[in-house]
Amino acid sequence: MKDVVVGSIVEILQKLQERKKEIIEEIKETKEFYREQEEQKTILRRNYEKFSHIEELQNYYTQVMFCRLIFLDIKNRTIYLKKMERYCEGIQNLNADDILSIRYNDEYQEYVILSKNGKRYEIYEDNLRFIYPMLFKREKLDVAFDGEKFVIYKKED
């Protein structure tokens, strides 16, 4: 059996020409899609480079946040001041006007509050999770001793 061409050669050439235009249009659309994808990747890469050092600064900003929280709790005499007293004796008697500075001591991992009269108050970083438990992530099982009792935090899955 021989292949039979149905239609005139002019019709076949017109259909091939139309199909060629469709293929060229599909190629243009595909190129445009990939060009847009590359532009988005470039934008993401620029943004990542702009903010890639944030993790290094995250500890710094966390320390600043806790210094500010400690100061505001002393200034406003909140319930957290009573919790702080358990880990740093005499801090309840400190007034906000008497504070010279609050800073984080990286060597000893503690927050140091210096008063104008020369007294020094220290709150260890690990004790902050008892003072401000809502600000700390809990592992699946976290056991700690808070001075009077054992505290067990469980993470529900």
Summary of the structure (lengths in Angstrom):
residues: 157
radius of gyration: 33.7
end to end distance: 70.5
largest distance: 110.8
contacts: 338
relative contact order: 0.07
helix: 58%
strand: 18%
